[in-house]
Amino acid sequence: MKTMNVSVVTPDGPVYSEDVEMVIAKTQGGELGVLPGHIPMVSPLKIGAVKLNTPSGTDFIAVSGGFLEVRSDQVTILAQAAETAGAIDIKRAEEAKQRAEERLANKQADLDVQRAELALRRALNRIKVGSRNV
């Protein structure tokens, strides 16, 4: 099967660069599957898992928003934050989840609810991808 190069880049540097057969990502417009030769496009990403079907198996990357750029033989994901499934510290992600849940449960007047909800969604995504329960 044909492949295309996928690069995942964050402000901290590259996270992933491999040849893959298919990319599946959650965009603002819905779930998107990209095969080699796909029409060029750019789409904003949601917090979620990016599934990468490689010739040797499947890789998962947790992304916290960003953009997906597609060219005929190249997909670039520019993410605010991204981690491969193997690099995720599940204990740390569960602690972040617990902190976000506590902030939401206490509902302090000065609490930024939207920020706490985003932190919770990011932690849940990291747990899901890290445990490969995608």
Secondary structure, 3 states (H helix, E strand, C coil): CCCEEEEEEECCEEEEEEEECEEEEEECCEEEEECCCCCCEEEEEEEEEEEEEECCEEEEEEEEEEEEEEECCEEEEEECCEEEHHHCCHHHHHHHHHHHHHHHHHCCCCCCHHHHHHHHHHHHHHHHHHCCCC
